[in-house]
Amino acid sequence: MINAILIFNNHGKPRLIRFYQYFAEELQQQIIRETFHLVSKRDDNVCNFLEGGSLIGGSDYKLIYRHYATLYFVFCVDSSESELGILDLIQVFVETLDKCFENVCELDLIFHMDKVHYILQEVVMGGMVLETNMNEIVAQVELQNRMEKSEGGLSAAPARAVSAVKNMNLPEMPRNINIGDLNIKVPSLSPF
Amino acid sequence: MKELMVRAVYCEMLGYEASFSYIHAIKLAQQGTALDKRVGYLAVSLFLNESHELLLLLVNTVLKDLQSTNLIEVCMALTVVGQVFPKDMIPAILPMVEEKLNHPKEIIRRKAVLALYKFYLIAPNQVQHIHSKFRKALCDKDPGVMSASLHIYLEMVTKPESYKDLVVSFVTILKQVVGGKLPIDFNYHSVPAPWLQIQLLRILSLLGKNDRSTSEMMYEVLDESLRRAEMNHNITYAILFECVKTIYTIHPKAELLEKAAKCIGNFVLSPKINLKYLGLKALTYVVQQDANLALQHQMTIIECLDHADLIIKRETLELLFRITNGQNVKVIVEKLLEFLRHSKDDYRNISKGVYLPINECTYAPDNSWFIRTMNTVFLLVGDQMQPDIPNSFLRLLSEGFESAEEDQQLRLLAVDSYVSLLQEQPARLPQRFLQVISWVLGEYSSVKEGLEPATVLRLLAPLLDLRHCSSETKSWVLAAMTKLSAGPACLSVAQELAERHGGSLDTTLRQRLHELQHLASDGELLRRVLPCSDGLEPLEVDSTLSFLDGFVSEALAAGAAPYKPPHQRQEELAQEKALSVEPYGLSLPLSLSSSSIAGRLSPTVLSMSSGLSGNSTELSPKGGSALRLEGVTRVWGKEGYLAKAALKPEEAAKTEVPCPLSVLQEGGSAPRTPVVSLPAPAPGPSLQAEREKQQLASCLFMGLGSQGAAGPCLVRLNRSPPSAMDNLLCSSPLDSGSTPSPADSAPSPADSAPSPADSATSPADPAPHLPHDLPANNRPCDAQEDLTEDTDTSETVVEGNSVAVVDPYDPEPLCLSPHLPEELCGLPRSEIRPLCRDASLVLSACCVRTDHSSLLVVFVSNASDSAARRFALQMTSGDLEQRRIKEYPPFNGSSWSPGGSRPLSVSTEEYGRLWLASSNDIKQNLALLSQEPDPLRATLHRLRDRLQLNVVDIIASEGIVACQLLQGPPCLMHCRLNAGCLAVWLRSSLPELPDCLLYHCQRALAQH
C-alpha cells in the first residue's frame, strides 16, 4: 500500500502532501524534511528508489521518487507495491496533471491545490491504486467539473434556494458559490 | 468559505496549525452544495485521522450522501469512507456500502469495493460475512472493479489455505489479460493492463508457495507472460521482475527457472540503473536457491560494490551477506565495515548493523578476529544499533560454544581488549558499548589471572563521572562493580564512590550505590546474594514475590494498609474525590531485599523489582508478567534465550548455501565461471584493475562452489542448537501452518544426513500444516535411539503454557485408539485430531482446557504390527512458543481462539464493579435462536457451551455473561432481547478483546 505521497520543490517547500496513514502534524513535517534531505542529495543519474528513511515504517518501506524540473514527486510505499509499477504510476499522475492543467507547472499546484487533490483522489484512494488509465481519470475529473457549472445553472436552483433559506440569518455568508479562479468552460446541463 | 477552506488546507500542509478550521470543514461537507461538499470532504480527509472525535459528526452526512441520487455525491461519500472513517461506526454504513456493489455505474462499484477493503483492514471481523461479495466483485464484468477487488485478495491470500480454489480464476484472468482480451483503453504503452498483471502475479506467487499442484496450474501462464513481455519499456520490466519473483517463489520448474535466470541476467547487466537495482534485488532473493547465479554475475557485482550510488552499494552488500560462508567471511565483513565507515548518513544503522553479528557468530574463523570485529562494530554503529545486537553478543559470550576451553579463551580475549580500551580513552565509547563492557568485566574479569577486582573497579569508576553517560549506562556500570566488590581494596573504592555520588539526584543510582557499599563491606552477604556459579543456569525468578509474604503479613499486622491494584485505587480516588496516600505505606524498605532476588541478572531487573515492591498482598498477575517481560527477556531470561535459539538455526540454514558447481578446480583457486565473458584484456592499468577485481571476486565468492569442503572455518556452525536441523520435529497441531519449518527455507544442506523428508512427503501431502519432517522419525523403529528431549524447549513450554507431553513410554493400548490419561478425562477438550500417519506411526493431538492452562496432548501410537520398544520423541516447539508470545502479554486479536478463555465466576455486584472498571466496549446485534421456547436462555447457554463463558445472571429479558483470558483480563457481556435479536454490549480492559469475542459469538451462533 502507498503510505504517503509528497510533492515538494527543489528547495524542500511542500506543494502537496497526502498521508494515508496517520502521523501527527509535527511528524509529518519532520518526514517531509527528512525525505527532502534524502532525495535532494541524489544525482539525477542514480536510481529512483531509496530505502531506509527512518521515520515511516522502517526497513519495510521505500521511497520511490521522480524529479521533474522544479518538483520532486515522492511516493512512500511498503513492500507490497512493485517499484517499477509505482514509478510509472508517478508518470501517469504527472501526465494527467499535464492534461488537466495544460502544461502543468509549480504555480498550478499552488493555486489549484484542491484540484490536484481531486485528481489524486481518482488515482489513489486510501492508499490503494484505484485507476491507472489516464483517459478515465481525466473523464472523472471532467465530470466533476461539469457538475460545478451545473451547480450555478438550472438544476441546482432548488438546492440553492434551500441553502439560501438555511443561511438567511447569516448575511455575511457568501451566496454566490462561483468564486474566482475555478475555470469553467462551456455551460451545459448535468446529465442526471 | 470554500476558498478559505482551501487556504486552511494549504496552511496545514506548510505545517501551521489550523485546527480551528476542522469543524468548519465538517460543516461545509454537511450543509454546502455539492461543490462545497467536495471541498469539505477533501479538507476533512486531509485534516482528520480515524480516531479524531470530530469525525463522528460526519457519519450522518456520509449516510445521507450515500443515499443520494446524485452520482457525484455518492462518489464523494465513498471516497471519504475509503480514506477516513471511524471504526466504531462501520456497522452503521456497512449495508449501504454493500448495496453499492450492485450499482450500475462501474466507478461506484469500484469505489465501494475499495471502501470495503478499507473496512476489512481496520475491522476484519465485521466484514466477515461479505466474502462472497468479494468473490462476486472478482467476477465483475468491468475489469476496473475486478482489479479493485484484487487489492483485497492480495491482502487475504497471505493466508493462502482458504483461497486455493480461486487459483484457477486468477490464472484465467491473467491469461486473458496477457492475451490482450481487455479493451484497448487498458493498455499502457501498448502493454495490456500492466498494474493488473503485477498484482495477479503477486497473488499467484503467494498462492503457489510450497504447493506443487497449485504451482503446476500456473506454469503455462507464467511462461506466456515471460514471452509476451518484450523488453521495450519500464513497465514491461516491472512485469518481468514480478514474473521472475513468482517463478522463484512457487514450486520450481526447471525450464521456467532457466528463463527467469536469463531475465535476471538482463536486469543485472542493464545499463539502466533502476534495472540494475532490481536485478540485484532479484539476485538477493534468488541466491538462496541458486548460488550459481551469483557466480555468473560476480564481475558485475564487484563493479556494483564500487558504484557511486549508495543504494546500489547497499543492495550489493546485502547480496554478499547472503552468500557469506566460512571462507569468505573475512572479506565480506571487511567490506561491510568499510561501508559503515564511509556512509555517514542515516542509512548506516538500518540493516547492516543487524546482519553483522549474526553473520559473524556463525562463521567467524577465530576468536580474536571475532572480538576485534565486534569492537569495531560497536564503535562505529554505537548507539544507533538495535538493542538486540549487544544482547545476542552477550548471550553468545555467556552461553558459550561446544568446548569450554574456547569459551574461556573468548572471554579472556574480550576482557583483555576491554580493559585496554578502558585504559585508553573511555570517554569516546558509545553508550551501548560501555554497557557491554561493564557487563563483561563484571561477569568475566575473574577469568583473567592477575587482574585484581580492585583494578577493574578503578577502571570502571571514572565512567560514572562522564557527562554524556546516561543513567541506564551508569546502572550497568554499578551493577558490574557490585559483582566485583570483594576485598578491602574494593571497599575503599566503593566508599569513595559513595561519597562522591551519594548526593546524586537519580534515585536508582543512589540505591545502587547503597547496595554496592553494603555488599562491599560484607563479604558473606555478597557471596550469598551473588553466588559465583560457572554455568549460566537461568535463574528462577519468583514472579509472584511469594517470599515477601512473611514481610507483608508482618507489615499488615503492624497496621499498614493492604495493597490495592491501581484501577481499584483510581476508582476509590474518583469516589472520594480526595487524595489517598495509602499505597505508599510499605514500598520503601523493601528495595534491598527485592534486589537480592534479581541477583546477577541485569540492572533493569533490579530497578523493575524495586519498582514493584509495593505490590504485595494481591499477587497481581500483571505485575508478575511485567517483571518477567521487561527485565528478564532483554538479555538473559528464558524467553530471550529461546526466541534466539529458535531463530538461529534458521539463520544458519539460510546463510549456508551449498552450490554444486562442478567447474571449480580443487584447492580453492579462483572460481572462474565460463559464463562471464571477460572483456578483452586491455593493456596497461586497466588490466591491472581488472586483475584486482578478479582477485576480489575470488575472495568474495570463495567457498560458494566448494561444497562439503567446509574445513576448519566452519567449526562455529556446530554451535547453533542441533534441534532444528535434526530430523524429528513435531509442530503444534493448532498451528495454522503460517510459519514454514526451518527445513523448508533452504535446500537441504549438503552435509546433513541424507534425510529425504522434504522431497518425499511435502508435495503430495494433503494437509499443508503437517510437520514435514516426521517420516524421518520412523525409519528404524527398533533402532537404539535415546529419548532425547531438548531441555531448553521443554522448559519454556512448561513455564508458559504448560504443555504436558504424554510420554511415549506409556503402554500403548491394544485397540490403539488415543485415550486420555485419567486425570484429564473429566475436563473439556477439543476432539482428537489426527495429525499425520504412515505405515508405522500415527500421530494425533487434542487440546484440553484446565482452569489455568491449555494442555496440548499429543498421542503417538504404533500402527505397525511389530512391537516398538523405544521411541525417540523430540519436541521442538518454535511454533508453540511463538504462539504463546503472540497470545499472552500483548493480546493479539487475530490469533486468539476461544480455547484461550475461561469462565469467570463473579457475583452480580462484582460484575457491576468490573463493568465500570473496563473501558473498551462494543455493541452489536446478534441473531437469536428464536425457535427455542426461551430464546434468551437458549442462546446464552449455547454461548456458554461453545465459548466457555459464565452466565452470571439472567433477569427477565436481560442477561450478563463473563469470561476471562487465561491469566488475563476479564471480558464482560451484557445481553438484552431487543426486537427479535440479541443486543449485546461487550466490555473489557483490553481494546481488542470485545471485538474478538463478538466475532466468536457470531460464529458460535451461526453454526447450528
Boltz contact constraints between the chains, C-beta under 6 A:
constraints:
  - contact:
      token1: [A, 14]
      token2: [B, 13]
      max_distance: 6.0
  - contact:
      token1: [A, 17]
      token2: [B, 13]
      max_distance: 6.0
  - contact:
      token1: [A, 22]
      token2: [B, 49]
      max_distance: 6.0
  - contact:
      token1: [A, 29]
      token2: [B, 15]
      max_distance: 6.0
  - contact:
      token1: [A, 46]
      token2: [B, 309]
      max_distance: 6.0
  - contact:
      token1: [A, 47]
      token2: [B, 273]
      max_distance: 6.0
  - contact:
      token1: [A, 47]
      token2: [B, 274]
      max_distance: 6.0
  - contact:
      token1: [A, 47]
      token2: [B, 277]
      max_distance: 6.0
  - contact:
      token1: [A, 47]
      token2: [B, 311]
      max_distance: 6.0
  - contact:
      token1: [A, 48]
      token2: [B, 274]
      max_distance: 6.0
  - contact:
      token1: [A, 49]
      token2: [B, 277]
      max_distance: 6.0
  - contact:
      token1: [A, 52]
      token2: [B, 347]
      max_distance: 6.0
  - contact:
      token1: [A, 52]
      token2: [B, 350]
      max_distance: 6.0
  - contact:
      token1: [A, 54]
      token2: [B, 346]
      max_distance: 6.0
  - contact:
      token1: [A, 59]
      token2: [B, 350]
      max_distance: 6.0
  - contact:
      token1: [A, 59]
      token2: [B, 351]
      max_distance: 6.0
  - contact:
      token1: [A, 82]
      token2: [B, 198]
      max_distance: 6.0
  - contact:
      token1: [A, 82]
      token2: [B, 238]
      max_distance: 6.0
  - contact:
      token1: [A, 82]
      token2: [B, 242]
      max_distance: 6.0
  - contact:
      token1: [A, 84]
      token2: [B, 234]
      max_distance: 6.0
  - contact:
      token1: [A, 84]
      token2: [B, 237]
      max_distance: 6.0
  - contact:
      token1: [A, 84]
      token2: [B, 238]
      max_distance: 6.0
  - contact:
      token1: [A, 85]
      token2: [B, 195]
      max_distance: 6.0
  - contact:
      token1: [A, 85]
      token2: [B, 198]
      max_distance: 6.0
  - contact:
      token1: [A, 85]
      token2: [B, 238]
      max_distance: 6.0
  - contact:
      token1: [A, 88]
      token2: [B, 234]
      max_distance: 6.0
  - contact:
      token1: [A, 88]
      token2: [B, 235]
      max_distance: 6.0
  - contact:
      token1: [A, 113]
      token2: [B, 10]
      max_distance: 6.0
  - contact:
      token1: [A, 114]
      token2: [B, 6]
      max_distance: 6.0
  - contact:
      token1: [A, 117]
      token2: [B, 42]
      max_distance: 6.0
  - contact:
      token1: [A, 121]
      token2: [B, 79]
      max_distance: 6.0
  - contact:
      token1: [A, 125]
      token2: [B, 82]
      max_distance: 6.0
  - contact:
      token1: [A, 125]
      token2: [B, 114]
      max_distance: 6.0
  - contact:
      token1: [A, 126]
      token2: [B, 82]
      max_distance: 6.0
  - contact:
      token1: [A, 126]
      token2: [B, 83]
      max_distance: 6.0
  - contact:
      token1: [A, 126]
      token2: [B, 118]
      max_distance: 6.0
  - contact:
      token1: [A, 128]
      token2: [B, 114]
      max_distance: 6.0
  - contact:
      token1: [A, 128]
      token2: [B, 151]
      max_distance: 6.0
  - contact:
      token1: [A, 132]
      token2: [B, 195]
      max_distance: 6.0
  - contact:
      token1: [A, 133]
      token2: [B, 185]
      max_distance: 6.0
  - contact:
      token1: [A, 144]
      token2: [B, 72]
      max_distance: 6.0
  - contact:
      token1: [A, 147]
      token2: [B, 72]
      max_distance: 6.0
  - contact:
      token1: [A, 148]
      token2: [B, 35]
      max_distance: 6.0
  - contact:
      token1: [A, 151]
      token2: [B, 33]
      max_distance: 6.0
  - contact:
      token1: [A, 151]
      token2: [B, 35]
      max_distance: 6.0
  - contact:
      token1: [A, 159]
      token2: [B, 33]
      max_distance: 6.0
  - contact:
      token1: [A, 177]
      token2: [B, 35]
      max_distance: 6.0
  - contact:
      token1: [A, 179]
      token2: [B, 3]
      max_distance: 6.0
